[in-house]
Amino acid sequence: MGRLINESDLLKSIEDYINGKKTLGQCIDDTPTAQPEPQWIPCSEQPKESGTYIVTAYDGTGKRVTFVKYQKTLKRWELTGARSYWCILAYKPLPEPYKEENNERA
């Protein structure tokens, strides 16, 4: 699989190349790559840390995606109320929160 590239950073690098500020090689090397989305991890592999995760669970009628806390010390998912009967099938870590970019082209 090739590199995933952040679009705004790529456009800035192209602009620098056109204006003679960077060589093509520098543009390629300096362009940060986007982080790939985490893949689903089967519940047979327990999380290494306590925290909140995105999970796919079976609720008796179908699969649902929701957020659930995992307690490492107790080695269990915190499912309460009606969700206490759900079966966790897979999980993945939460993505990084949104960070506003300083856009100098405005």
N, C-alpha and C positions, 0 to 999 in steps of 0.2 A: 504494500500500500504506500502511496506517495505521501509527501508532507501535506498537512492541512495548513493553509496560510490565512492569517487574519486579513480580511479584505482592505480595511482602511490603512493598515501598515504597508501592504503591498502597493497601494496607490501612492502613498507617500514615497516609497522607494523608487517607483517608476518616475515620479515627478523629479526626484533628486537626480536620477540618471539622465533625464531629458535636459535638465538645467546644468549638467556637467559637474554636479557636486559629488557623485559617486560613479564608480565603474559598475558594470553589470554584475561582476563577481561580488562586489561589496553589497549590492542591493540584495542579491540572493542570500548571502551569509547573514546580513543584518535583519532580514525580515523574520520576525518571530513566528513560530508555528502555533496554530490553535491547538488547544488540548482536546484529544479525542474523548468522546463521551465514555464514561466507565461502562463496562459490560456487566450483565447480570451474573451474580455469583450464586451457585446453588446453596440452599440452606444447610446442606451437609458440611459445608465449610463455614464454621462460625466466624463472626467478625472478630478481629483482633483487639478492638477497642469498644468501650461503651459509647453510646451516642444514638442519634436519630438517623435512620436509613430509609430509603425508598424501598418498598417491598412489593412483591407480587404474592398475593395470598389467595387461597381457595376458600370461599365462604359457604360451601355446601351446594351452591347452585352454579357458580362460575368464578372466574378469576377476577381479582380486583387489584388495583395499584393504589397504595396509600403510604403514609409515613408512620413508622413505628420506632419506638425506642428499644435499644438492646442493652441488657445489663450483663456485662462481662463476668462479674463476680458470681452471679447466679446462673449464668449461661442460659438466659431466657429472654424472649421477646415480651414486652409489656403490652399485652392485648387484654383490654378490659371491656366489660359490658357485652354487647352482642358480638363484638369482635373476638371475645375470648375463645370462641369456637373455631375461629379461622385457622387455617394451616398455612404457615409461611413456606413458600416454594423457593423463592430466590430474593436476593437483595442487592443493592448497590449503594455506594456512598452518595451523599448529597453533593450537588455541583457547587462550585465556588459562587459566592454571592455576586451580584451585579456590581461592577465598578464603573463609575462614570468616567469617560475618557475626556481629556482636555483636547478639544479639536481646534487647532490653530488656523484652520482654513475658513473659519466663519467670517 
